[in-house]
């Protein structure tokens, strides 16, 4: 997946990612030492977002949706 730039495009991309139905939950979590979110559909982690923050603005958003890279999150190695 190619990087997405610009507030509107980033917001639309995140909304599409998070629109997985009524069983989708978000939880704040430290991800690689940064502010982050863990997205679950039911009990399964489907995405992990890490945010680069400067002041009151997000200046970078990194999203992992690859099931292989989320394996440790789904194995319970993260709270």
C-alpha positions, 0 to 999 in steps of 0.5 A, a space after each residue: 500500500 502506498 503512503 497517503 498524504 493530506 488531511 482529507 485523504 488520510 482521514 478517509 483512508 482511516 475511516 475506511 479501515 475502521 469501518 468494519 461493523 458493529 463489533 469493531 473497537 478501538 483502544 489506546 495503546 503505546 505502540 513502539 513508544 508512540 501514541 497508538 490505537 489497536 483496532 479489534 474486530 471481535 477479539 481479533 486485532 485487525 490493525 495497529 496504528 502508531 501516531 507521530 504527534 507534534 503539539 496538538 497535531 498528528 504529523 504521521 500515521 503508520 498503520 499495520 494491517 498485515 496479519 503476519 505482522 499482527 501475529 504477536 498482537 493476536 497471540 496475547 503478547 500485548 495487553 
